[in-house]
Amino acid sequence: MMLEDPTHTDLHAVVDEVWSTFLGHEEPLLPALPGDADTTMAWSAATSVSGAWNGVVTVEIPDGVAHTATMRMLGLEPAEQISNEDVADAVGELVNMIGGNVKSLVPGPSALSLPLVARGTIALPSDLTEVARLDLTWAGSPLRVTVLARRDALGPALERGTNHRESA
């Protein structure tokens, strides 16, 4: 790991702060138990940091976490209907907030891309190296947050200008 990469401890502090600020303190983030990480993650989102440090921050969550997070972020009641677009916006906002905080930890100047959101897994470029990963549970469901670094300075880790997409 290079000195300017965010550490596991840094990432945990960022995720804990974002999660509790926007989703509440009622259900704390806990370390995942063995086998929790094998759960299918129905939603994924990524944002890239480009500049003096280049990398990607990803969030992967199952449907239940995505829907609960969306309802809390939008102030909706459990009986209210939410669309896939609402969920994509909420998941994108989570990765955007976490990515912005990660950006503040790495050397600058740098820019944060618009988030990419997928129903399913986002395929990331193969030239990224994992530098920190959290496998956590929230309200009994798993989630994963990962920071990957690009070791060459050829450009942004994700294409800019793309907002949300769904995959099959």
DSSP file (Angstrom, degrees, kcal/mol; ACC not computed):
  #  RESIDUE AA STRUCTURE BP1 BP2  ACC     N-H-->O    O-->H-N    N-H-->O    O-->H-N    TCO  KAPPA ALPHA  PHI   PSI    X-CA   Y-CA   Z-CA
    1    1 A M              0   0    0      0, 0.0     2,-0.1     0, 0.0   130,-0.0   0.000 360.0 360.0 360.0 134.7    0.0    0.0    0.0
    2    2 A M    >   -     0   0    0      1,-0.1     3,-1.7     4,-0.1     0, 0.0  -0.494 360.0-113.7 -78.7 153.0    1.3    3.4   -0.9
    3    3 A L  T 3  S+     0   0    0      1,-0.3    -1,-0.1    -2,-0.1     4,-0.1   0.805 113.5  54.5 -59.2 -31.8    1.5    6.0    1.9
    4    4 A E  T 3  S+     0   0    0      2,-0.1    -1,-0.3   102,-0.0     3,-0.1   0.542  84.2 104.8 -84.3  -4.1   -1.2    8.3    0.4
    5    5 A D  S <  S-     0   0    0     -3,-1.7     2,-0.1   101,-0.1   144,-0.0  -0.494  82.3-106.2 -71.8 143.2   -3.8    5.5    0.1
    6    6 A P        -     0   0    0      0, 0.0     2,-0.1     0, 0.0    -1,-0.1  -0.455  38.8-129.8 -65.4 143.6   -6.6    5.6    2.6
    7    7 A T     >  -     0   0    0     -2,-0.1     4,-2.6     1,-0.1     5,-0.2  -0.393  21.5-105.0 -89.2 169.6   -6.2    2.9    5.3
    8    8 A H  H  > S+     0   0    0      1,-0.2     4,-2.5     2,-0.2     5,-0.2   0.902 124.8  51.1 -57.4 -42.8   -8.8    0.4    6.5
    9    9 A T  H  > S+     0   0    0      2,-0.2     4,-2.2     1,-0.2    -1,-0.2   0.910 109.4  49.9 -62.9 -44.2   -9.1    2.6    9.7
   10   10 A D  H  > S+     0   0    0      1,-0.2     4,-2.3     2,-0.2    -2,-0.2   0.940 112.3  47.5 -57.8 -48.5   -9.7    5.7    7.6
   11   11 A L  H  X S+     0   0    0     -4,-2.6     4,-2.8     1,-0.2     5,-0.3   0.901 110.0  52.1 -63.6 -41.7  -12.3    4.0    5.5
   12   12 A H  H  X S+     0   0    0     -4,-2.5     4,-2.6     1,-0.2    -1,-0.2   0.921 110.0  49.1 -61.4 -43.2  -14.1    2.7    8.5
   13   13 A A  H  X S+     0   0    0     -4,-2.2     4,-2.1     2,-0.2    -1,-0.2   0.913 113.3  47.3 -62.2 -43.1  -14.3    6.1   10.1
   14   14 A V  H  X S+     0   0    0     -4,-2.3     4,-2.7     2,-0.2     5,-0.2   0.949 114.7  44.9 -62.9 -50.6  -15.6    7.7    6.9
   15   15 A V  H  X S+     0   0    0     -4,-2.8     4,-2.9     1,-0.2     5,-0.3   0.910 112.8  51.2 -63.8 -42.9  -18.3    5.0    6.4
   16   16 A D  H  X S+     0   0    0     -4,-2.6     4,-2.4    -5,-0.3     5,-0.2   0.919 112.8  45.8 -61.3 -44.0  -19.4    5.0   10.0
   17   17 A E  H  X S+     0   0    0     -4,-2.1     4,-2.3    -5,-0.2     5,-0.2   0.941 115.7  44.6 -65.8 -47.7  -19.8    8.8   10.0
   18   18 A V  H  X S+     0   0    0     -4,-2.7     4,-2.4     2,-0.2     5,-0.3   0.936 115.5  48.6 -61.4 -46.4  -21.7    8.9    6.6
   19   19 A W  H  X S+     0   0    0     -4,-2.9     4,-2.6    -5,-0.2     5,-0.4   0.934 115.2  42.3 -62.2 -48.4  -23.9    6.0    7.6
   20   20 A S  H  X S+     0   0    0     -4,-2.4     4,-1.1    -5,-0.3    -1,-0.2   0.870 115.0  51.1 -70.4 -35.1  -24.8    7.3   11.1
   21   21 A T  H  < S+     0   0    0     -4,-2.3    -2,-0.2    -5,-0.2    -1,-0.2   0.919 124.4  25.5 -66.3 -44.0  -25.3   10.9    9.8
   22   22 A F  H  < S+     0   0    0     -4,-2.4    -2,-0.2    -5,-0.2    -3,-0.2   0.689 134.1  30.5 -98.4 -19.9  -27.6   10.0    6.9
   23   23 A L  H  < S-     0   0    0     -4,-2.6    -3,-0.2    -5,-0.3     4,-0.2   0.445 107.3-112.6-121.4  -2.3  -29.2    6.7    8.1
   24   24 A G     <  -     0   0    0     -4,-1.1    -1,-0.2    -5,-0.4     3,-0.1  -0.076  16.1 -95.4  96.9 166.5  -29.3    7.0   11.9
   25   25 A H  S    S+     0   0    0      1,-0.1    -1,-0.1    -4,-0.1    -5,-0.1   0.435  93.0  96.7 -99.4  -4.2  -27.7    5.5   14.9
   26   26 A E  S    S+     0   0    0      1,-0.2    -1,-0.1    -3,-0.2    -2,-0.1   0.903  92.7  32.7 -58.7 -44.6  -30.4    3.0   15.7
   27   27 A E  S    S-     0   0    0     -4,-0.2    -1,-0.2    -3,-0.1     3,-0.0  -0.932  87.5-148.8-114.6 108.7  -28.7    0.1   13.9
   28   28 A P        -     0   0    0      0, 0.0   111,-0.5     0, 0.0     2,-0.4  -0.328  22.8-104.7 -73.5 157.4  -24.9    0.4   14.1
   29   29 A L  E     -A  138   0A   0    109,-0.1   109,-0.2   -13,-0.1   -13,-0.0  -0.699  45.6-172.8 -76.6 129.7  -22.5   -0.9   11.5
   30   30 A L  E     -A  137   0A   0    107,-2.5   107,-2.7    -2,-0.4     3,-0.1  -0.883  31.7 -90.3-123.7 154.9  -21.0   -4.1   12.7
   31   31 A P  E     -A  136   0A   0      0, 0.0   105,-0.3     0, 0.0     2,-0.1  -0.379  51.4-107.9 -60.6 142.3  -18.2   -6.3   11.3
   32   32 A A        -     0   0    0    103,-2.4   103,-0.1   111,-0.1   105,-0.1  -0.402  28.7-127.2 -70.2 148.0  -19.5   -9.0    8.9
   33   33 A L    >>  -     0   0    0      1,-0.1     3,-2.3    -2,-0.1     4,-0.5  -0.576  43.9 -75.1 -88.7 159.0  -19.5  -12.5   10.1
   34   34 A P  T 34 S+     0   0    0      0, 0.0    -1,-0.1     0, 0.0     0, 0.0  -0.313 123.7  21.3 -54.0 132.8  -17.9  -15.3    8.0
   35   35 A G  T >4 S+     0   0    0     -3,-0.1     3,-1.1     4,-0.0     4,-0.2   0.082  95.4  99.6  94.2 -22.4  -20.2  -16.1    5.1
   36   36 A D  G X4 S+     0   0    0     -3,-2.3     3,-1.7     1,-0.2   100,-0.1   0.876  77.3  58.7 -62.0 -36.6  -22.1  -12.7    5.2
   37   37 A A  G 3< S+     0   0    0     -4,-0.5    -1,-0.2     1,-0.3     4,-0.1   0.649  92.3  69.8 -69.5 -13.4  -19.9  -11.4    2.4
   38   38 A D  G <  S+     0   0    0     -3,-1.1    -1,-0.3     2,-0.1    -2,-0.2   0.550  73.5 113.5 -81.1  -6.1  -21.2  -14.2    0.2
   39   39 A T  S <  S-     0   0    0     -3,-1.7     2,-0.3    -4,-0.2    -4,-0.0  -0.365  81.0-101.2 -64.9 142.3  -24.7  -12.6    0.0
   40   40 A T        -     0   0    0      1,-0.1     2,-0.8    -2,-0.1    -1,-0.1  -0.496  30.0-143.0 -67.5 127.1  -25.7  -11.4   -3.4
   41   41 A M        -     0   0    0     -2,-0.3    -1,-0.1     1,-0.2   102,-0.0  -0.840  13.9-170.4 -94.3 112.3  -25.4   -7.6   -3.6
   42   42 A A        +     0   0    0     -2,-0.8    78,-1.3    19,-0.1     2,-0.4   0.744  68.9  40.2 -77.3 -24.9  -28.3   -6.4   -5.6
   43   43 A W  E     +BC  61 119A   0     18,-2.8    18,-2.5    76,-0.3     2,-0.3  -0.965  61.9 178.1-128.1 141.4  -27.0   -2.8   -6.0
   44   44 A S  E     -BC  60 118A   0     74,-2.3    74,-2.9    -2,-0.4     2,-0.3  -0.989   1.9-177.1-139.4 151.9  -23.6   -1.4   -6.6
   45   45 A A  E     -BC  59 117A   0     14,-2.2    14,-2.3    -2,-0.3     2,-0.3  -0.989   1.7-172.9-145.8 150.3  -22.3    2.1   -7.1
   46   46 A A  E     -BC  58 116A   0     70,-2.3    70,-3.0    -2,-0.3     2,-0.3  -0.997   6.6-176.4-145.3 147.0  -18.9    3.6   -7.8
   47   47 A T  E     -B   57   0A   0     10,-2.0    10,-2.8    -2,-0.3     2,-0.3  -0.989  19.8-136.8-139.3 147.0  -17.3    7.0   -8.0
   48   48 A S  E     -B   56   0A   0     -2,-0.3    65,-2.5    66,-0.3     2,-0.5  -0.798   1.4-148.0-109.7 149.5  -13.8    7.9   -9.0
   49   49 A V  E     -BD  55 112A   0      6,-2.6     6,-2.2    -2,-0.3     2,-0.4  -0.961  23.6-174.7-108.5 125.8  -11.2   10.3   -7.6
   50   50 A S  E     + D   0 111A   0     61,-2.6    61,-2.7    -2,-0.5     2,-0.3  -0.981  39.5  53.0-128.6 133.7   -9.0   11.8  -10.2
   51   51 A G  E    S- D   0 110A   0     -2,-0.4    59,-0.2    59,-0.3    57,-0.1  -0.959 110.7  -0.4 153.0-129.5   -6.0   14.0   -9.8
   52   52 A A  S    S+     0   0    0     57,-2.2     2,-0.4    -2,-0.3    56,-0.2   0.815 140.4  33.1 -63.8 -29.5   -2.9   13.7   -7.6
   53   53 A W  S    S-     0   0    0     54,-0.5     2,-0.5    56,-0.2    -1,-0.2  -0.990  79.1-159.6-124.7 135.9   -4.4   10.4   -6.5
   54   54 A N        +     0   0    0     96,-0.5    96,-3.1    -2,-0.4     2,-0.3  -0.967  32.7 112.0-121.2 128.7   -6.5    8.2   -8.8
   55   55 A G  E     -BE  49 149A   0     -6,-2.2    -6,-2.6    -2,-0.5     2,-0.4  -0.971  49.8-106.4-172.2-174.9   -8.9    5.6   -7.6
   56   56 A V  E     -BE  48 148A   0     92,-2.7    92,-3.0    -2,-0.3     2,-0.5  -0.980  12.9-154.4-134.0 141.6  -12.4    4.3   -7.2
   57   57 A V  E     -BE  47 147A   0    -10,-2.8   -10,-2.0    -2,-0.4     2,-0.3  -0.975  20.6-170.3-113.7 129.9  -14.7    4.0   -4.2
   58   58 A T  E     -BE  46 146A   0     88,-2.8    88,-1.9    -2,-0.5     2,-0.4  -0.903  14.4-164.4-122.4 151.6  -17.4    1.4   -4.4
   59   59 A V  E     -BE  45 145A   0    -14,-2.3   -14,-2.2    -2,-0.3     2,-0.4  -1.000   7.7-173.3-129.3 131.3  -20.5    0.5   -2.3
   60   60 A E  E     +BE  44 144A   0     84,-2.7    84,-2.4    -2,-0.4   -16,-0.2  -0.994  13.6 163.4-127.8 126.9  -22.3   -2.9   -2.7
   61   61 A I  E     -B   43   0A   0    -18,-2.5   -18,-2.8    -2,-0.4    82,-0.2  -0.984  33.7-116.0-142.9 150.6  -25.6   -3.6   -0.9
   62   62 A P     >  -     0   0    0      0, 0.0     4,-2.3     0, 0.0     3,-0.2  -0.326  43.0 -96.2 -78.3 169.7  -28.5   -6.0   -1.1
   63   63 A D  H  > S+     0   0    0      1,-0.2     4,-3.0     2,-0.2     5,-0.3   0.882 120.9  55.6 -52.7 -46.0  -32.0   -5.0   -1.9
   64   64 A G  H  > S+     0   0    0      1,-0.2     4,-2.4     2,-0.2    -1,-0.2   0.910 110.9  43.3 -59.1 -44.9  -33.1   -4.7    1.8
   65   65 A V  H  > S+     0   0    0     -3,-0.2     4,-2.8     2,-0.2     5,-0.2   0.911 114.1  52.0 -66.1 -42.3  -30.4   -2.3    2.7
   66   66 A A  H  X S+     0   0    0     -4,-2.3     4,-2.1     1,-0.2    -2,-0.2   0.919 112.9  44.2 -61.3 -44.0  -30.9   -0.3   -0.5
   67   67 A H  H  X S+     0   0    0     -4,-3.0     4,-2.5     2,-0.2    -1,-0.2   0.912 114.9  47.4 -69.5 -42.2  -34.6    0.1    0.1
   68   68 A T  H  X S+     0   0    0     -4,-2.4     4,-2.4    -5,-0.3     5,-0.2   0.929 113.2  48.9 -63.8 -44.4  -34.2    1.0    3.8
   69   69 A A  H  X S+     0   0    0     -4,-2.8     4,-2.8    -5,-0.2     5,-0.2   0.909 111.6  50.1 -60.8 -41.8  -31.5    3.5    3.0
   70   70 A T  H  X S+     0   0    0     -4,-2.1     4,-2.3    -5,-0.2     6,-0.2   0.935 110.3  49.0 -62.7 -47.0  -33.7    5.0    0.3
   71   71 A M  H  X>S+     0   0    0     -4,-2.5     5,-2.6     1,-0.2     4,-0.7   0.910 115.2  44.6 -60.7 -42.6  -36.7    5.3    2.6
   72   72 A R  H  <5S+     0   0    0     -4,-2.4     3,-0.5     3,-0.2    -2,-0.2   0.915 113.6  48.8 -69.4 -42.3  -34.6    7.0    5.3
   73   73 A M  H  <5S+     0   0    0     -4,-2.8    -1,-0.2     1,-0.2    -2,-0.2   0.847 118.9  39.5 -66.9 -32.5  -32.8    9.3    3.0
   74   74 A L  H  <5S-     0   0    0     -4,-2.3    -1,-0.2    -5,-0.2    -2,-0.2   0.461 109.3-121.2 -95.5  -2.2  -36.1   10.4    1.4
   75   75 A G  T  <5 +     0   0    0     -4,-0.7    -3,-0.2    -3,-0.5     2,-0.2   0.852  57.5 156.9  67.3  35.0  -38.1   10.5    4.6
   76   76 A L      < -     0   0    0     -5,-2.6    -1,-0.2    -6,-0.2    -2,-0.1  -0.576  42.4-119.6 -93.7 155.8  -40.6    7.9    3.4
   77   77 A E    >   -     0   0    0     -2,-0.2     3,-1.7     1,-0.1    -1,-0.1  -0.597  31.1-109.6 -86.1 154.0  -42.8    5.6    5.4
   78   78 A P  T 3  S+     0   0    0      0, 0.0    -1,-0.1     0, 0.0    -2,-0.0   0.797 117.3  56.4 -55.3 -30.6  -42.5    1.8    5.0
   79   79 A A  T 3  S+     0   0    0      2,-0.1     2,-0.2     0, 0.0    -3,-0.0   0.662  87.0  99.4 -77.8 -14.8  -45.9    1.6    3.2
   80   80 A E  S <  S-     0   0    0     -3,-1.7     2,-0.2     1,-0.1    -4,-0.1  -0.473  77.3-117.9 -76.2 143.5  -44.9    4.1    0.5
   81   81 A Q        -     0   0    0     -2,-0.2     2,-0.4     0, 0.0    -1,-0.1  -0.552  26.3-163.9 -78.6 140.4  -43.7    2.9   -2.8
   82   82 A I        -     0   0    0     -2,-0.2     2,-0.2    -6,-0.0   -11,-0.0  -0.973  10.8-136.9-124.4 145.0  -40.2    3.6   -4.0
   83   83 A S     >  -     0   0    0     -2,-0.4     4,-2.1     1,-0.1     5,-0.2  -0.495  26.1-111.2 -93.7 164.7  -39.0    3.3   -7.6
   84   84 A N  H  > S+     0   0    0      1,-0.2     4,-2.9     2,-0.2     5,-0.2   0.835 121.3  58.0 -60.9 -31.9  -35.8    1.8   -8.8
   85   85 A E  H  > S+     0   0    0      2,-0.2     4,-2.4     1,-0.2    -1,-0.2   0.908 104.9  49.5 -64.7 -41.8  -34.8    5.4   -9.8
   86   86 A D  H  > S+     0   0    0      2,-0.2     4,-2.3     1,-0.2    -2,-0.2   0.925 112.9  47.2 -60.9 -44.1  -35.3    6.5   -6.2
   87   87 A V  H  X S+     0   0    0     -4,-2.1     4,-3.0     2,-0.2     5,-0.3   0.927 111.2  50.8 -64.1 -44.9  -33.1    3.6   -5.0
   88   88 A A  H  X S+     0   0    0     -4,-2.9     4,-2.4     1,-0.2    -1,-0.2   0.900 110.6  49.9 -59.8 -40.8  -30.4    4.3   -7.6
   89   89 A D  H  X S+     0   0    0     -4,-2.4     4,-2.2     2,-0.2    -1,-0.2   0.924 113.1  45.9 -63.1 -44.1  -30.4    8.0   -6.5
   90   90 A A  H  X S+     0   0    0     -4,-2.3     4,-2.2     2,-0.2    -2,-0.2   0.922 114.2  46.7 -66.9 -44.4  -30.0    7.0   -2.9
   91   91 A V  H  X S+     0   0    0     -4,-3.0     4,-2.2     1,-0.2     5,-0.2   0.899 113.1  50.9 -64.8 -39.7  -27.3    4.4   -3.5
   92   92 A G  H  X S+     0   0    0     -4,-2.4     4,-2.1    -5,-0.3    -1,-0.2   0.884 109.1  50.9 -62.9 -38.8  -25.5    6.9   -5.8
   93   93 A E  H  X S+     0   0    0     -4,-2.2     4,-2.5     2,-0.2    -2,-0.2   0.882 107.5  53.7 -68.3 -37.1  -25.7    9.5   -3.0
   94   94 A L  H  X S+     0   0    0     -4,-2.2     4,-2.5     2,-0.2     5,-0.2   0.954 112.4  42.7 -60.3 -49.4  -24.2    7.1   -0.5
   95   95 A V  H  X S+     0   0    0     -4,-2.2     4,-3.0     1,-0.2    -1,-0.2   0.858 113.0  54.6 -67.3 -32.3  -21.2    6.4   -2.7
   96   96 A N  H  X S+     0   0    0     -4,-2.1     4,-2.4    -5,-0.2    -1,-0.2   0.921 110.7  44.6 -64.8 -44.1  -20.9   10.1   -3.5
   97   97 A M  H  X S+     0   0    0     -4,-2.5     4,-1.7     2,-0.2    -2,-0.2   0.920 117.4  44.4 -67.0 -43.5  -20.7   11.0    0.2
   98   98 A I  H  X S+     0   0    0     -4,-2.5     4,-2.4    -5,-0.2    -2,-0.2   0.934 114.6  49.9 -65.5 -44.7  -18.3    8.3    1.0
   99   99 A G  H  X S+     0   0    0     -4,-3.0     4,-2.7    -5,-0.2    -2,-0.2   0.882 107.9  53.5 -61.3 -39.2  -16.2    9.1   -2.1
  100  100 A G  H  X S+     0   0    0     -4,-2.4     4,-1.3     1,-0.2    -1,-0.2   0.885 110.2  47.4 -63.1 -38.3  -16.1   12.8   -1.2
  101  101 A N  H  X S+     0   0    0     -4,-1.7     4,-0.5     2,-0.2    -2,-0.2   0.883 111.5  49.9 -70.5 -38.1  -14.8   11.9    2.3
  102  102 A V  H >X S+     0   0    0     -4,-2.4     3,-1.6     1,-0.2     4,-0.9   0.914 106.3  57.3 -63.3 -41.6  -12.2    9.6    0.8
  103  103 A K  H >< S+     0   0    0     -4,-2.7     3,-0.6     1,-0.3    -1,-0.2   0.861 101.3  56.6 -55.8 -37.1  -11.2   12.3   -1.6
  104  104 A S  H 3< S+     0   0    0     -4,-1.3    -1,-0.3     1,-0.2    -2,-0.2   0.671 104.9  53.5 -70.6 -15.0  -10.4   14.6    1.4
  105  105 A L  H << S+     0   0    0     -3,-1.6    -1,-0.2    -4,-0.5    -2,-0.2   0.670  99.8  69.8 -90.9 -19.5   -8.0   12.0    2.7
  106  106 A V  S << S-     0   0    0     -4,-0.9  -101,-0.1    -3,-0.6   -53,-0.1  -0.580  97.6 -79.9-101.9 161.9   -5.8   11.6   -0.4
  107  107 A P        -     0   0    0      0, 0.0   -54,-0.5     0, 0.0   -55,-0.2  -0.254  68.5-106.1 -58.7 143.7   -3.3   14.0   -1.9
  108  108 A G  S    S+     0   0    0    -56,-0.2     2,-0.1   -57,-0.1   -57,-0.1  -0.582  80.9  69.6-117.5-177.8   -4.9   16.8   -4.0
  109  109 A P  S    S+     0   0    0      0, 0.0   -57,-2.2     0, 0.0     2,-0.3   0.507  73.3 141.9 -75.6 155.3   -5.9   18.5   -6.0
  110  110 A S  E     -D   51   0A   0    -59,-0.2     2,-0.3    -2,-0.1   -59,-0.3  -0.968  38.8-135.1-154.7 167.8   -8.4   16.0   -7.3
  111  111 A A  E     -D   50   0A   0    -61,-2.7   -61,-2.6    -2,-0.3     2,-0.5  -0.931  13.8-134.3-128.9 151.9  -12.0   15.8   -8.6
  112  112 A L  E     -D   49   0A   0     -2,-0.3   -63,-0.2   -63,-0.2   -12,-0.0  -0.914  23.1-136.7-107.3 130.8  -14.8   13.4   -7.8
  113  113 A S        -     0   0    0    -65,-2.5    47,-0.1    -2,-0.5     3,-0.1  -0.295  31.1 -89.5 -77.5 166.1  -16.8   11.9  -10.7
  114  114 A L        -     0   0    0      1,-0.1   -66,-0.3   -67,-0.1    48,-0.2  -0.486  58.2 -98.5 -64.5 147.6  -20.6   11.5  -10.9
  115  115 A P        -     0   0    0      0, 0.0     2,-0.5     0, 0.0   -68,-0.2  -0.435  25.7-143.6 -73.6 146.2  -21.5    8.2   -9.4
  116  116 A L  E     -C   46   0A   0    -70,-3.0   -70,-2.3    -2,-0.1     2,-0.4  -0.921  21.7-170.3-100.1 133.8  -22.2    5.1  -11.5
  117  117 A V  E     -Cf  45 164A   0     46,-0.6    48,-2.6    -2,-0.5     2,-0.4  -0.985   5.8-179.2-129.2 138.0  -25.1    3.0  -10.1
  118  118 A A  E     -C   44   0A   0    -74,-2.9   -74,-2.3    -2,-0.4     2,-1.2  -0.990  35.1-130.0-136.4 144.9  -26.1   -0.5  -11.3
  119  119 A R  E    S+C   43   0A   0     -2,-0.4    48,-0.7    46,-0.3     2,-0.3  -0.834 100.4  11.6 -84.9  99.8  -28.8   -2.9  -10.3
  120  120 A G  S    S-     0   0    0    -78,-1.3     2,-0.4    -2,-1.2    -2,-0.3  -0.918 120.6 -28.1 122.3-156.0  -26.2   -5.7  -10.1
  121  121 A T        -     0   0    0     -2,-0.3     2,-0.4   -78,-0.1    -2,-0.1  -0.836  51.8-134.3-105.3 133.2  -22.5   -5.5  -10.1
  122  122 A I        -     0   0    0     -2,-0.4     2,-0.5    -4,-0.1   -77,-0.1  -0.698  21.5-130.5 -80.9 130.3  -20.5   -2.7  -11.8
  123  123 A A        -     0   0    0     -2,-0.4     3,-0.1     3,-0.0    -1,-0.0  -0.731  27.6-158.0 -81.6 124.7  -17.6   -4.0  -13.9
  124  124 A L        -     0   0    0     -2,-0.5    34,-0.1     1,-0.1     4,-0.0  -0.692  27.2 -87.4-103.4 155.9  -14.5   -2.0  -12.9
  125  125 A P    >   -     0   0    0      0, 0.0     3,-0.9     0, 0.0    -1,-0.1  -0.275  33.1-128.9 -58.8 147.3  -11.3   -1.6  -14.9
  126  126 A S  T 3  S+     0   0    0      1,-0.2    -2,-0.0    -3,-0.1    -3,-0.0   0.566  97.8  74.5 -77.8  -8.4   -8.7   -4.3  -14.4
  127  127 A D  T 3  S+     0   0    0     30,-0.1    24,-0.8     2,-0.1     2,-0.3   0.236  74.4 104.5 -90.7  16.4   -5.9   -1.9  -13.6
  128  128 A L  E <   - G   0 150A   0     -3,-0.9     2,-0.5    22,-0.2    22,-0.2  -0.771  56.4-154.0 -98.6 143.3   -7.2   -1.0  -10.1
  129  129 A T  E     - G   0 149A   0     20,-2.8    20,-3.0    -2,-0.3     2,-0.2  -0.964  21.5-119.6-116.9 127.8   -5.6   -2.4   -6.9
  130  130 A E  E     + G   0 148A   0     -2,-0.5    18,-0.3    18,-0.3     3,-0.1  -0.470  36.0 167.8 -66.0 129.9   -7.7   -2.9   -3.8
  131  131 A V  E     +     0   0A   0     16,-2.9     2,-0.3     1,-0.4  -123,-0.2   0.602  66.5   9.7-116.3 -21.9   -6.2   -0.8   -0.9
  132  132 A A  E     + G   0 147A   0     15,-1.6    15,-3.0  -125,-0.1    -1,-0.4  -0.953  61.0 178.9-158.1 139.3   -9.0   -1.0    1.7
  133  133 A R  E     - G   0 146A   0     -2,-0.3     2,-0.5    13,-0.2    13,-0.2  -0.993  10.1-161.4-145.7 137.0  -12.2   -3.0    2.0
  134  134 A L  E     - G   0 145A   0     11,-3.0    11,-2.0    -2,-0.3     2,-0.6  -0.978   1.8-169.1-117.0 124.9  -14.9   -3.1    4.7
  135  135 A D  E     + G   0 144A   0     -2,-0.5  -103,-2.4     9,-0.2     2,-0.2  -0.964  31.0 159.4-108.3 111.8  -17.3   -6.0    4.9
  136  136 A L  E     -AG  31 143A   0      7,-2.7     7,-2.3    -2,-0.6     2,-0.4  -0.729  35.1-133.7-126.5 170.1  -20.0   -4.9    7.4
  137  137 A T  E     -AG  30 142A   0   -107,-2.7  -107,-2.5     5,-0.3     2,-0.4  -0.975  14.5-172.3-125.3 148.1  -23.5   -5.6    8.4
  138  138 A W  E >  S-AG  29 141A   0      3,-3.1     3,-1.8    -2,-0.4  -109,-0.1  -0.977  76.9 -11.9-138.9 123.4  -26.3   -3.1    9.0
  139  139 A A  T 3  S-     0   0    0   -111,-0.5  -110,-0.1    -2,-0.4    -1,-0.1   0.860 132.4 -52.0  53.3  37.8  -29.6   -4.1   10.5
  140  140 A G  T 3  S+     0   0    0      1,-0.2    -1,-0.3  -110,-0.0    -3,-0.0   0.455 118.8 105.8  83.3   0.9  -28.7   -7.7   10.0
  141  141 A S  E <   - G   0 138A   0     -3,-1.8    -3,-3.1   -79,-0.0    -1,-0.2  -0.885  67.3-117.6-116.5 147.0  -27.7   -7.3    6.3
  142  142 A P  E     + G   0 137A   0      0, 0.0     2,-0.3     0, 0.0    -5,-0.3  -0.352  29.7 175.5 -78.8 158.8  -24.3   -7.3    4.7
  143  143 A L  E     - G   0 136A   0     -7,-2.3    -7,-2.7   -82,-0.2     2,-0.4  -0.967  14.1-150.2-154.4 157.2  -22.7   -4.4    2.8
  144  144 A R  E     -EG  60 135A   0    -84,-2.4   -84,-2.7    -2,-0.3     2,-0.4  -0.997   7.9-173.4-134.7 134.9  -19.3   -3.8    1.3
  145  145 A V  E     -EG  59 134A   0    -11,-2.0   -11,-3.0    -2,-0.4     2,-0.4  -0.998  15.2-177.3-125.7 129.8  -17.3   -0.6    0.8
  146  146 A T  E     -EG  58 133A   0    -88,-1.9   -88,-2.8    -2,-0.4     2,-0.5  -0.964  19.3-156.7-131.1 143.2  -14.0   -0.8   -1.2
  147  147 A V  E     -EG  57 132A   0    -15,-3.0   -16,-2.9    -2,-0.4   -15,-1.6  -0.989  17.2-175.4-116.2 126.3  -11.3    1.7   -2.2
  148  148 A L  E     -EG  56 130A   0    -92,-3.0   -92,-2.7    -2,-0.5     2,-0.4  -0.945  10.4-148.3-120.8 142.3   -9.3    0.7   -5.2
  149  149 A A  E     -EG  55 129A   0    -20,-3.0   -20,-2.8    -2,-0.4     2,-0.6  -0.861   9.0-137.8-113.2 145.6   -6.3    2.7   -6.5
  150  150 A R  E     - G   0 128A   0    -96,-3.1   -96,-0.5    -2,-0.4   -22,-0.2  -0.896  11.6-160.6 -97.3 125.7   -5.0    3.2  -10.0
  151  151 A R  S    S+     0   0    0    -24,-0.8     2,-0.3    -2,-0.6    -1,-0.1   0.633  72.0  62.0 -86.4 -14.7   -1.2    2.9  -10.0
  152  152 A D  S    S-     0   0    0    -25,-0.3     3,-0.3     3,-0.1    -2,-0.1  -0.770  77.9-135.2-105.3 160.2   -0.6    4.7  -13.3
  153  153 A A        +     0   0    0     -2,-0.3    -2,-0.0     1,-0.2    -1,-0.0  -0.195  62.7 124.7-105.3  40.8   -1.6    8.3  -13.9
  154  154 A L  S    S-     0   0    0      1,-0.2    -1,-0.2     2,-0.0     3,-0.0   0.618  77.8 -72.5 -78.6 -12.0   -3.2    7.8  -17.3
  155  155 A G  S    S-     0   0    0     -3,-0.3    -1,-0.2  -104,-0.1  -104,-0.1  -0.927  76.3 -15.0 149.8-173.4   -6.5    9.3  -16.3
  156  156 A P        -     0   0    0      0, 0.0  -106,-0.1     0, 0.0  -102,-0.1  -0.202  49.6-132.4 -62.7 150.4   -9.7    8.9  -14.4
  157  157 A A  S    S+     0   0    0   -102,-0.3     2,-0.3  -108,-0.2  -101,-0.1   0.769  91.2  30.1 -75.9 -26.3  -10.7    5.5  -13.1
  158  158 A L  S    S-     0   0    0   -103,-0.2     2,-0.2   -34,-0.1    -1,-0.1  -0.938  95.5 -97.2-128.8 154.0  -14.2    5.8  -14.4
  159  159 A E    >   -     0   0    0     -2,-0.3     3,-0.6     1,-0.1     2,-0.1  -0.488  42.5-127.3 -67.7 137.8  -15.7    7.7  -17.3
  160  160 A R  T 3  S+     0   0    0      1,-0.2     3,-0.1    -2,-0.2    -1,-0.1  -0.484  82.6  37.7 -81.9 156.0  -17.1   11.0  -16.4
  161  161 A G  T 3  S+     0   0    0      1,-0.3     2,-0.4    -2,-0.1    -1,-0.2   0.299  79.9 115.7  92.4  -9.5  -20.6   12.1  -17.2
  162  162 A T    <   +     0   0    0     -3,-0.6    -1,-0.3   -48,-0.2     3,-0.1  -0.795  36.1 175.4 -93.0 135.2  -22.5    8.8  -16.8
  163  163 A N        -     0   0    0     -2,-0.4   -46,-0.6     1,-0.3     2,-0.4   0.813  51.6  -5.0-104.4 -81.2  -25.0    8.9  -14.0
  164  164 A H  B     +f  117   0A   0    -48,-0.2    -1,-0.3  -119,-0.0     2,-0.3  -0.908  56.2 167.9-123.0 146.3  -27.2    5.8  -13.4
  165  165 A R        -     0   0    0    -48,-2.6     2,-0.4    -2,-0.4   -46,-0.3  -0.989  21.5-142.7-149.9 151.3  -27.6    2.6  -15.3
  166  166 A E        -     0   0    0     -2,-0.3     2,-0.3   -48,-0.2   -48,-0.1  -0.930  13.8-160.1-113.3 140.3  -29.2   -0.7  -14.7
  167  167 A S              0   0    0    -48,-0.7   -48,-0.1    -2,-0.4   -45,-0.0  -0.799 360.0 360.0-113.3 161.7  -27.8   -4.0  -15.7
  168  168 A A              0   0    0     -2,-0.3   -48,-0.1   -48,-0.0    -1,-0.0   0.494 360.0 360.0 -73.1 360.0  -29.7   -7.3  -16.1
